Amino acid sequence: MKNMSPVAFYFASVVSFVLANVLKDKSLSFYYILLVLGLVFFFIGMIKRIRTKR
């Protein structure tokens, strides 16, 4: 995970958000898990982006 680029984390967050919206009607617990996972991936990508800019 250290060598992954911030764009990969942003892409993973987008995929998590899309899957969360697709699975919203089928399973509400997976919806919330994927939503939180998407937010975590987004913030990890943002932190990696800030650290690599310096």
N, C-alpha and C positions, 0 to 999 in steps of 0.2 A: 504494500500500500504506500510505502514511502516514495517509490519511483513513479507512481501514477500522476498524470498531469491533472491540473484543475479542471480541464475540459471533460475529462472522463468522469469526475465527480458530478459536474453539472449534468452530463448526459444521464448518469445513473439517477439523479434526482428527478429529471424529467420522466424517465421510464417509470420510476416509482409513483409519481403523481398520476400518470396515465393509467397504470395498473390499478391504482387506488380508485380512480373514477370508474373504471370498467367493473371492478368487483364490489362497488358500493352497494348495489341492490342484492347481491348474493350473500355477502358476509360483511357485516358491519365491523367486526373485530379486525379482519384483514385490512379493511379500509383505513382504520386508525393506525394500525401498525405500519402500513405502507406510507401513509401521510407523514408520520413521524420520521420514518426512515428517509423519505425524500428531503425533509427539512435538515436532517443530520448530514446527508450527502452534500446538500447545497452549502451549508456552513463550513464543512470540511474543505470543499472546493474554494470557498471564499478565503479561508484562512491560508490555504496553500498558495493561492494567488497573491495574497498580501506578502507572504514570506519570500516568495520567489522574485518579487519586484525589487526588493532591496539589494 
